Structures are given as C-alpha cells and as structure tokens.
C-alpha cells in the first residue's frame, strides 16, 4: 500500500489506534507514513509515543489533554477550556513556559476563581505524576489512583507529555496483558471515575454558562460607559 494511502487511513484512527498500527510496521515504513500524514494527524505525538517501549507510561498516555500556562488568568483559561472542550478533563494541568508540569486544579476550582486570578495562584503544586519510563507494575501500584481517574505523565525533566487514564489499564487487563492482579488504588479509581465522568459534562456546561454571563456583563458595562 502506498504511504500516502496508508497515511489517510492513519488519519481516521484514534491516536492510540494509530500508534498500535505504526508499531506493527518496520521503522522505515512507519516513518514514511508519518511523513505523508495529513495535517490533522498528530505526527509529533505519534512519533513520541512509538519511541517508548510498549507497556510503559510513555507508550500508553493520551497526549491530547489540555495543559495551560500557569501565568494566564482564570478568564483566559476558561475561554481556552471552552475552545478545546474535547481535550479537557475534570482536571486542568498547569505548565511553565518550558512545558514542565507545575500544578493542577479542578474545573470547579477554576470556575470559582476570580477572573483576574492567575492559575499559579489557584493551582495545587504538589501533583501526583507518573514517569514516562514507568512500567505497568509501577503504574498500577501508583498511590495516585486512590484519588484520581487519570495521572499526568512526565519526562525526567518534568516536561508534561499527557495523561494515562485508568480506562487504559482496564483495557489492558481485559486483553490479558498481565494486569490480572490489580492494586487497591486502581480499584478505587474505577469507582471514582464513574463519579468524575458523570460530572465532567455538567462542569463543561457550567464553564460555558459562567463565560457567557461574564461576557454579557462586560458588554453591558461597555454600553453603560458609552
């Protein structure tokens, strides 16, 4: 199959599906397909993912998650969440200008913050994280699953790469990849996730409502000032 045709097929797959396909190919063939991929394909993220050994956090992560600079204010952050809602989680990750993970907050905390407040003043700085080179055993045993349904993945330098979701580990378990003995922390994440995901869409709707009200008030204030 010509590289261009294969690249078009790649563009129709999810990022984890595309990564799985590329791993099955010789390195040269995978490189040719990525070079020919349409603009909608996240080639940089795919190159990064397939560079990691299978069953490491770097290979299992979702790189599409929204991360925002810690020096933007809450108003700007909410606008960005709305624009990129499909990439938003219950958590909002904050990074510095070198894209290193420096904090995290919930969408609720962001919504309730004063519009002019910087993320650096809202975020929690002690962030549970997973090393990109961590193997399955280390990932599953991570204590962060007791409180979170997704954990951020970072390089040794602290650079934010994406998140690994409990659902990814569940899929591996069902596929029979050695996760039969699940940790209590991961079991806790299963029940937590049901609560989180029921609330995520409502929170996104809430963000939209707050932003609309804020914009209406600002427009009204401008009219009164004229």
N, C-alpha and C positions, 0 to 999 in steps of 0.2 A: 504494500500500500504506500503511495507517495506520502512524503512528510506533510505536505500541505493538507491532504485529505485527513490524515491522522490528527493533525493539529485542530481541524474543525471539529472532529469528534471529541477531542480533549475539551474544547470549549463548552460542550454540552454536559460535561460531567461535574459533579461536586468536586471540591478541591481534594478531599480525601480519596475519592474515586479516581481522579486524575493521577494522584500520587501513586496509588496502587498500580494503575496501568503502567506508568513510567518505570516503576521498579521491576516490572516483568520484562523490560526490554534491555538490550545491550546499551551500555553507556552512550555510545556514539549515536545510536538510533534515537534515544531519549533526547539527547542534545539537539539533534536536527529537528525533531518535532517541536521542542520548546522554542527554537529559533524561528520556526514558521508559525507559531501560535498567534491567533488574533489578539487584538488589544485587550479584549475582555478577560483573557486568561491571565491569572496572577502568576506570571512565569517566575518572578523573583522569589515568591513564597514557595512555589513548587520546587525550584532548584534547592532552596534551603532545606525543605522537608526531606527530599530524597537523598540529601547528602548525609543525613543521620542514619545510623543503623536502625533496622526495624525493631519495634518494641522498645524504643527509647522515647522519652517525652518529646524530643525534637521532631520525631517522625510521626507522633500521634496528635500533635497540637492542632488547634484551629487558629490560623494566622489572621483571620478576617475581623477579629474582635476590635472594637473601638478603643483606642487609647488617646488621651488628650493631654496637651502640655499643662504642667502644673501652674504655669503663670498666666493662664487665661481666667477670666471671671466666670461666675456661675451662669450669667445670662448668655454669654458666648457658648459656654459648654452645653447648655440646654438646647440652643439652636443647632449645635453640631449633632447632638443626640437625635434630634428630630430629623435632620437631613439624612443621617445614616442609621435610622432606627433598626434596619435589618441586621446591623452589626453590633447593636447594643445588647448588653447583658443586664442582669439585675445589678451588677457591679459596674462602676466606672473606674477605669485604671488611669492613673496619672503618671506621666513620664517627664523627664527633663529634656533639655534640648539635644542631648545625645541619645535620646530614646531609652534611657535607663529607667526601670520601674522605681518610682519613688513614693507611691501612695495608692490608696484605693478608698472608694466611698460607695455607698449605695445610691441608687437613683433617687430614693426618698430623701436622703440627706442632701443631695444636690438640689432637688426641687424646693426644699425648705430653706435653703441658704439665701442670704441676702444677695440680690442680683449682682452687686458690685464686688462681692467677696471672691477672692482668688481661690482656685482649687487647692493651692498649697496650704490655705488656712482652713479648709474643710476636710481634707483627706486624712486618713489614718496612715501613719508612716510605717507601722510595723505590719508588713504584708507577708502572709503565707505565700511561699513560692516553691517551684519545682525546678531543679537544674535540668537544662535541656538534654544532658547526657544521662540522666537518671534512667535506670531500667525499670521493668514492670514491677518487680518486687518493691523497690524503693517508692515508686509512685503509689502503689496500692496501700503501702504502710504509712503514707504521709498522714500526720495527725490533722492536717487542714481539712480533710474530708468530713470531720465531725461537725464542722460549721459551714462549709461551703460546698456548692454543687459544681464549681469549676475552680481550678487553681491556675494562676499565671505561671508561664514557663519563661525562664530567663537564661541567658548565657552566663558564663562565669563572670563576665564583666558587669552583669546586671542588666544588660540590654533586654528589653521586653520583646518576646517573639510571638506570643499569643497565649492561648489558654488550653488546658486539657480538661475535658468535661467528664463527669462521672459516666455519662452515657457511652462514651468511647470505650471505657473499661468494661462496661456491661456488654457491649457488642463483642469485645474480645473474649469475655467469659463465655458467652453463648456460642462463640465459634470454636471453643475448646482450645484456647491458647495458653493454658496454664494458670488461669485465674480462678480455678475451682475453689481454692481456699481464700475467700475474700476476707478482708480485715473488717473489724467492727466499725472503724472510721468510715470505710466505704459504704457499709450497710447504712450508717447514719445519713450519708449523703443521698442515698436513694430516697429515703422518706423526706428529707429536707427539700430535695429538688422538686417534688410534687407541689410543695407549698410555694416555692420560689416561682416556678413557671406559671402557676395559676395567677400570680400577682404581677408578672412582668408586663403583660399586655395592658393591664389596668394602669400600671405605672407609666407606660409609654403614653397612654391616652391622657393621663394626668399631666404629664410634661407638656403635651400639646395644648391642653386647656390652660395651663399656667402661662405658657408662652403667648397664647392668643390674648389672654386677659392683659398681660403686660404690654403687648404691642398696642392694644386698644387704648389702654390708659395713656401710653406715651403719645399716641396720635391725638387723643383728646386734649392732652396738656398742650400740644403744639398749636391746636386750633384756638384754645383759650388765650394763648400767648400772642396770637396774631391780632 
